[in-house]
């Protein structure tokens, strides 16, 4: 009984109920909003939600999408910043940890599969398209940028390089802390990326789906292993 009361107290204290109700009914159809599927925790700054936020899952429950809260995370006390001018689509359970910055430019699209976990203090900057598959874990202080933020020019022929390129993260991917996931990154299913690595190209060419990438830029260092997502 005391454990149940303690959990209820933590939910009441940790959540920003006013913003939770506001966002659900502002961005979702009423039939979805009444379930309060989007949970907003305390310490959030909404820079903009002028874009569109949608949930494509047929099954909804309260708190299936948690923004600003991650019970087992070691970090806390920093604000999540939401700047949604484009489209964000949730396909299932999603957790966005403490202190994460999420920007989606006008005309861009950010898509989360089912059971996506974004660790604390991450930065997501989407100017074109970023897609996360199912069962994806991005550990703390990682960066996911589909843009260079500026153009580069070849001084010999005047050719300008593309500023943005879509990112597509496969299912059952695990990225260690402080990874840089840069524009053009495409990963196969069942991939592990070691801490402090940088990805920036299509890695689906590798025959094994059970590969480990490491380095900057990342290269295959091991095959035949996979992350165990269920500790039980």
Helices and strands as residue ranges (DSSP letters): H 2-14, H 17-27, H 30-33, E 38-40, E 44-48, E 52-55, E 65-67, E 80-84, E 87-90, E 94-96, E 101-104, E 109-112, E 116-118, E 123-126, E 129-132, E 136-138, E 143-145, E 152-153, E 160-161, E 167-169, E 173-175, E 180-181, E 191-193, E 198-199, E 211-214, E 219-223
